[in-house]
Amino acid sequence: MDSRFGACWRCGRPGGTKCAACELALYCSSACQERDKIRHEVECTNCAIKHTCSVCSTVAGDTKTCANCERIWYCNATCQRADWSRHKQSCNETREKIVNVARVLQRVFGQVQNMSSFPYYWGNSHAQDLIKIDQNEGEYPDKMAILLAGVGNLRNVMTTVAGLKPSFEGSIHFVLNDSNSQVLARNVLFLHILWKYQGEEKVAKNLTQIWYSVKITEEEATMAQECLAELLSLPDDTNTLCGGRVTISAEHWVKIRPVFHLWLSLLTGERNMQKSPQEQLQLTYEMAREGVRLYLRNIPRRHRESAENWFKTGILLSKSDPRRKRACRDNATLAAWNPAHDAVLRTDQRLPAVAQHVGEIAAGINDDAMPFSDWDYLEVKAQNPGKDLMKMYSHYIDDVERKFAGLFNQGRVSCHVILDDCLNVQGHLPVEVQFDRIFTSNISDYINYPVLLEKLRPLLRKDNPKSVIITEFINWSMYFPGEVTPPQHDPPLTMQLFSSAVEDLRHEPDRPDWVSGRADMMTILLGTGLASAADYFDNWGVFKHYLRAALLAHKCPESSYTVLSPKDVPKMSEVRSVSGMKMRNFLKELNTVCPFRNRVNVRRVTKLHGHRSVLEWTLPESV
């Protein structure tokens, strides 16, 4: 599921032989296929083209799954009826479980969602190329448009532009939407920096540090200060920036200006933070020290020293980089208003613990986000191999920014900024606008996916058969405790999964130290966390249950349905055709933009937990 089209699922080189069981996995050699056998088993089992009848044991490609539970297969209706007396209890239990989750989701999706943490200046999922022309349109059209609905920082935009082939001669229009004025203010500042200092050799390097370091040099601080002063000199009715490359309504411009004022006042010394960004970073990760310890233990040994240094200093520069000694200014662009000082949220248990220990103005640093989470470690390593993560990542990000700035300053990349809830985006756009890609990150964890699809479907380009809406699901796992990660109440299964993980990882060049050691399985389990076995644990069926429960919650809102019946549970066939959209069937075909699943154990530096699932939705006529 997690490989470029035409590439080997194990090593990434050009592939040639398909897995006979699922006809999806591709391998360059029998050796790679054999090495991938353990990891691929979960995918292959779920995507197999042939299944075994649970009654007569016939193996065929035309078997049908039980539509109620989606767990077992039958070769015909006769076998299904014959098995009903045996299967009835477990089938009903599955539907009741879906109903129970739907009851919870009725309330979750009915609540107004608050941003109860600091704004996510650094993301907790890695950037995606949202075009991937070779496996989609094939050739670039003259103009493309991409909507990023509620997705935060610029990493996906820059990665998409950096991924364009040299043959690209057209233009791309991005719409950047977020409900947080601080996140959008940072995006606008970064775009202005690239435009104002275009042509200067060090602009990308300076921007990388402003983006990701808690301490910056005097030169970088001056650059930020000059840009902020210039932005604040613009009138309140401003609606174009960067020579017309960035547009924003005057209404939204006025709302992000106070953020610029805050940052500028910190840079000039008119205001101060109670704790510096560096002190807050150290406090944040001290409170999450067990997670940091596990993270450092699980990444390749050669990266450990540099990663540990980042957690201590928060400066994305190698120790050998002369700029590091000059990084003595607090990075004011990390400042944010602390939600703990909001009377409504002060007792909110979802607030990060560090919020109680910092002042009214604090750094936007969350313990589940860091520079290494923002970008795909496999891409970083392929371009900048080495052992120093700070050097690898800073060079990689510099390069991405340079590629983006080249097209942006030519006027071939433009951005429209919208500060509002993602469900209101259409009201801020010209009537005729349509998008080739609509990326929603994990907004579907907070807004039910049928609602998202219904609101965004009118914005999808109808004359492009490859146009797609992308939805991520991360938090779905919390609704199925004990079923999504290796169950600790089932020691034999847990040990089997970890044994599989250890055996498989022996073939990976970036294996953690414990893989080659002789530690017993329980030591490995306690020392590495459950994510180590995520690639080998089958939770596909549970994810399908979640999708069905979410659709049931949508069809039967609590205000109208105080009691839910198992008879009302929708089938997966209904999920695959909802809100006028068609879901790309992850059991039969590959996603073309973002993989349905990411391999965890080859991206330990990126810090994946293994629950992220991505669905792609197309217009019916495109299927």
N, C-alpha and C positions, 0 to 999 in steps of 0.2 A: 504493500500500500504506500510505502514511503520511498519512492525512487522516481527518478526522471523517466519519462517515456523512452523506451528503447534501451534502457540501462539495466545492468545486472542488479538484482535486488540485494546482492551481498556486497559486492565490491564497487559498484558504480561504473564499471567499464561497459562498453557496448555489449548488449546481451544478444542471445540468439535462440536459446532453447526455452520453451514454455513449460511450466509445471503441468503435467498431464492431468492432475486431479482438479485444479481450479482454473487452468488456462488463463491465469492473470500474471502470476510470478514469472519473471524472465531471468535467465542465468547465462553467463558467458561460458561456463564450463561445468562439467559434472562435479568437479571439486567444489566450486562455489555452491552448487545446488546441495551437495551433501553437507557442507558446513552450515548452510542456512536451514537445514531440515528441522532442527529443534525450534528455532525462532518462528519459522513460517507455519508451523503446525496449526496454530490458532487461526491464522488467516485462511489457510487451506481448508480446514474443517468447516469454517463458516461460508466459504465461497465455493465449495466443491460443486462440480456440475453433476455429480451422481451421489445419491444418498441410499441408505439401507432402510428398507421397510421394517418397522419395529415389530411386525407380526410374522411375515413370512420370510424375512431376511433377503428379499430380492433387492439387488443393487441395480439402480436404473437412473437415467437422467430425467425422467418424467414423474418422479415421486412428488407428492405434495405434502407440505408441512401442515400440521394441525393449526388452523387459522386462529384458534382461541388462545393457545399458549405459545405457538411458534417454537416449540421445543423438540417435537418428534415428527417422524416422517412416515408416510404410507404410500404404497404403490397404487391403491385404488380405494374407492368408497367402501367396498366390501371389507377390506382389512381394517379400515377405520372403525366401522360399526362393530366389528368383532372385538376390537380392542377397547371399546368405550367403557365397559364395566371396570376394567383395570385402570384405565387412564383417567377416568372421570374425576377422581379426588384431586390428583396433582394438577390437572387442567383447571379445575375450579379454584384451587389455591393460588395459581398463577394470576388468574383474572382478579381475584380478591386483593392480591398484592398490588396490582396495577391500580385498582380502585382506591386503595389506601394511600398510595402516592399521589393520585389525582386529588384526593381530599386536601392534602397538604398544599399542593400546587395551586388549588383554588384560592387559598389565602395568600400564598407567596406572590402570585402574579396580580392579585387584587390590591396589594399594598403599593403605596408611593415609595419608590426606591430613593434612598438618600446616599450621597457620596459621603460615607462616614469615615473614610480614611483620608490621608493626605492625597493630593492629586498625583496621578501616576505620570511623573516626568520620565521615569524609566519603566518600561513595560515588563510584564511577567509572562510573555509569550514571544517567540522570535519572529522577526520580520518575514514577510512573504512577498514574492514577485507575483503581482496580481494580473500579469498579462500572459507570460509564457506562450509566446506566439506560435512556436513550433508545434505544440500539442493542442492548439486551439484554432485560431483563424488561419494559420499557415503563412499568410502574408499580412503585412501591416496595412490597414486602411489609412487614408490621409489624416483622419481625425479620430481620436479615441477619447472616451470620457469614463472616469472612475469615481464612484461615490464611496467615501469612507464614513460610514454612519456611526457616530459615537465611539471612535476608535483611538482617540488620544494622539500620541506624538507622531512625528514624521517618518518613523522608521520604515513603514510599509510603502510610503510614497517614494522615498529615496531608493529603496531596494528595487522597486518596480522600474524606475527610470534607469538605474544602474544595470539592470538586466536586459535592456534593449540591445538589439544587434546593431552593428555598424550600418546595416542596410536601412535602418529606420530613418525616414526623411519627413515624417508627418509631425503632428502635434498631439499632446495629451493634456486634457483638462481634468484636474482633480478637484473634488469638493470635499473639504475637510470639515467634518461636523463633530462637535463635542458639546456637552452641556456644562463643562467646567471652563470658566473664563481664564483660569490660570494656565491650563494646558494649551488653550488656543493662543494665549498671549505669547507663550514660549515658542510656539510654531511660527507666529508672525515675526517675532524677534529674529529667529534663526533665518528665515527667508530674507529678511531685510539685511542681515549681516552678509549673506552670500551675494546679494545684489549690490550693496553699498561698496563692498571691498572686492568686487569682481576683478579678476586679473592679478590680484596680489597672491604671491606664491604661498603664503602661510595661512590663508583664510580658512581652508579646510582643517588644518591642524589646530588652529585656534578654536574653531567652532566645536571640534570634537571635545576639547577640554571644557569649554563652557557647557556643553551638553552633559558631560559625564563625570566631571571632577568636582569635588567639594572645595578644593583650593585651586585658584587660577593665578596666572602671572599678571603682572601690572599691565603688560601689553593687551592681554585678553580682557582684563577688567576695563581698560580704556576703550577697547573696541565695543564692548557691551554698553558702556556708559554713553559713548557718542551716538550709538544707534538708538538707545532709549530716549535720549534728549531730542534726537531728530524726529522720532515717532511722536513724541509728545508735543512737538512744535506744530504738528499738523492740526487743522481745525476739527471741531467736533462733527462736522458733516462730511468728513473724509469717507470715501468709498473705494478708492483705488490706491494701491501701494506698489512699491518696487517697479516704477515705470509702467504700471498697468498690468503687471504680471500677477498681482494679487488683488482680489476684489473682496469687499466686505460691506455690508449695509452700514449706514451711519448709526443705526440703532445698536448694532452689535459692536461697532467700533467704540462707542461711548462706554460700553460695559467692560471692555478689556483694558481701557486706558488706566483705571486705578491700579491694575497690576503693574503696568509700566512705572507708574508713580512710586509704588512700593519698592520695586527693584532699584530704581534710580536713587531714591532717598537712602537706601542701604549702601549703595556704591559711593555716594557723596558723604556718608557719615552722619546724615541728618537723623537717621534712625538706626537702631541696632537690634539684632536678635539676641534673646536671652541666652541661647546656646548657639554656637557657630555650627554651620553645616557639618564640619568634621566631627565636632563633639557629639552632634546628634546622630551621625552615622555610627560612631563608635557605641553610643548608647543603644541604638536600635539593634545592632548585631550582638551586643552583649546580652540583651534580653532574649535574643534568639540564638544564644550561643550553642545550644545542642544541635539546632539545625545547621549552623555554620560548621560545627565539628563533623557532622555526617557528610556535609557537602565536600569539605576538604579531604575527608577520608576516601571519598568515592571518585574523585576526579583523578586522572593520570598523575602519577607521582611527579613527573617532570614539571607539571603546572602548579604544584602545591605551594611552593614558596611565593610565587608571584600573586596567586589568588589570596593567600593569607595576608600578604602585604596590602592588597586592595581593601580587605575588610578592616585593616588597621588604619589606613590613611585615606581611602576614598579618592585617590589621585590616579587617574588612568594614564600613568606614564611609567615607563621602565625606570628602575633605579639608576640606570646608566644614562638616562636622558638628561642633558644639562638643564632643560626647562623645569625639571622637578624641583631643583633648588630655588628656582625663582618663583615657584607657585606658593605665594604667601598671602594672597588676597582671598577672603571668603567669597564663594560664588553666590552672589546675591540673586541670580536668576533661578536658584533652587528654592528661594523663599516662597512660602505660602501661608495663608491664614489657617491657623490650627483649628480644626473642627471641634476640639475639646472645649473651646471657649464659647461655643454656641450653646446657649441655654437649653435649646431643644435636644441637643445631642450629647450634652455633658455626661449623662448617665447611660449612654448607649454602649452596650457591651461589645458592639462590633468595632468600637474605636481601638486603634492600636495602643498597646500599653504605653509606648513611648510618648503618646500625646499628653499623658498626664504629667510628664516630667519636663516639658519644654514650654516656652512662652507663647504668647498670642501669635507671634510671627515665627514660624518654624520652617525647617527644610522639608521639601516634599520627598521624603525618603521612606519607602515601605519595605518591610523585611522580606517580602516575597518578590522583590524586584531589584535588579542590578544590571550593570552594562552587559554582563555575560548572558543575561536572559533575553536581551533585546535582539540579538543576532544569532543566526544559526551557526553553531560551532563547526559543523562540517564544512560550511562555506568559508568560514574564517580560516580554518586549518588548511583547506585546499589552496588558499591564496597566500597565506602567511604561515607556513609551518615553523615550529620552533617550540621553546619551552616557556617563554615569558608571555603570559596571557595579556599583560598590559601592552606590551609591544605588538603582539598579534592583533589584538582588537583595535587599538588606536590606529594602526596602519590600515586595517581593513575599513574602518569607519571613515577615515580620511579619504580613501579611494572612492568609496560609495558617494560621499559628499561632493567630491570633485566631478564625478560623472554626472551627478544630478545638476550641479551648478552650471556645467557646460551648456546643457539644454535649457535650463531655466533662464540663464542670462541671454541666450539667443532668442528668447520669447517663444520657444517651442513647447515649454511646459508652463502651464498657468494654474493658479489655485484660487478657489473661492472658499471663503471661511464663513461658517454658519455656527453661531452660538445659540443652541436650542436643543430641546429633546429631539432624538432621532426620528420620532414619530411625526414631528412637525416640519421635517426637512422640505417636503414638497411645496409648502407655502412660501418658502424663501427662494424658490427656483423659477426661472422662466418656464412658461407652460410647455414650450417645445423641447426642453432638455430631456435627453435619454442617455442611459449609461450602459457601457459594455460590461462593466463589473460593478457590483454593489457588495462591499465587504462590511460586515457588521461585527467583526471580532466576536467576543462572547456576550454581546448584549442579550442574546437569547437565554442567558442565565437569569435575566431580570425581567425581560419582556417576552411573553410566550411566542414561540416561533410562528404560529399561524397569524398572529397579530402583526409581527414584523413583515412577513411575506405579503400580507394583504395591503399594508401601507406602502411598501416599497415596490411592489409589482408594477404599478403604472409607470415607474421611472426606468424600467428596464428596456433597452433598445430592442424593438421588435424585428427590425430588419437584419439583425445579426444573430444567426442561429447559435453562436457560441457565447452570447451574453448570459450572465449567470449571477445569482445572488448567493453569497457565501455566509453560512451561519456556523459559529463555533459553540461547542458545549463543553464547559469545564466543570461546573459545580454540580452537574447531574448526579455524580457519584455519591453525594452526601445523602441522597434519598434512599439508598440501598446499602445500609451499613452491613458490613460483613460479606457482601456479595461482589463487590467491585475490586477489592484488593485481596490477595491471598488470605483466606480466612484463618485467623490465628486459633480458632476453636477446632480446626482440622489439621493437627500437626503433620500427619502423613502427607497430605496434599501440599502443605506449605513447604515441607522439606523436599518434596519432589520438584516443586517449582524452582526452589533455590538451587537444587542440584542441576536442573536444566540450565538455569542462568549461568552457573559457574562453568559448566561444560561448554556452553555456547561461547561464553566470553573468552575462553582460552584461545579462541581463534582471532580475537580482536586485538589490534595493535595498541589500542588505548584502554586496555583492561586495567581496573584498579589493582592495587597491590594484593589484596586478599584473594584474588582469583588464582594466582599462582602459588599461594601458600597452602598450608595443610589445616587451616582452621576448620572446626566442625561446623555443620550447617546452622546450629543455633547461634553460635558466635557470629556467623555471617549475618543472620537475620537481625540480631540485636544491634550489630554494628553498621549495617548499611540501610536499614529501612525497607519498607515493602516495595518501594519503587524499583528495586533491583529485579524483581520478578514480574513487573508489569507487562513486559513484552510476551510473557509466557502464560499469563493467566487469561482465561477466556471470559470476558465480560460483555461480549457482543450481544448476547441475548438480553442481558439486563439493560443495555442501552436501548434496545428496541422497546423494552417494557417502558422505559422512561418516555420515549417519544409518544407511545400510545397513551400513557398517563397524562402527558402534557396536552395532547389533543383532546382527551376526555375532559380535562379541566377547562379547556377553551370552549368546547361545545356545550358544557354544562356548568355555567358559572354558579358560584355558591348562592348568589342572590336569587337565582331561579330554581336551583336544584339543591335542596338541603340534604337530600339523600341520593347517593349514587348507586346504581345497580351494576353488577358484573355484566348484565346483558347489554349495557350501553358501551362497554369497552370497545373502542374502534380497532379494526384490524390494521396490520401493517400496509395493506393495500390502500387504506384510506390515508395513512400517513404519507404514502408516496404520491398522493395527489390531493393537495390541500391548498386552500386559498388561491386557487387558480394557477398553481405552480406544480411542476413535476420534480420530485426528488431524484437525483442521480442515484441509482441503486448501488450502494456500496458493497452489496453482496455479489453483484454481477459485473460491475464495471469500475474503472478507476476514476477518481476525481481528476479534473484536468487543470485545476489551478492550485488548490491546497490539498495535500494528502489527507485522506480520511483519518489516518493515524500516523503519528511520528514514532520512529524507533527511539526508545529511551536510552538504551545502554550504549549507543554510539554518540550520544549527545550529553554526557554527564555534566559537562561544563555549562551547557545551556540550562540545566536544572529542570527537566521535565518530570511530571509525576505520573504520566501514563494514562490519564483519564480524558485528555482532550480529544474530542471527536469533531470532525468537520463535515458538514453536509453542503452539497451544491444543488441549487434549485434552478430549473430552466422553465421557460414558457412552454406550454404543451405542444405548440407547433414546432418547437425546436428539437423535440425528442424523436 
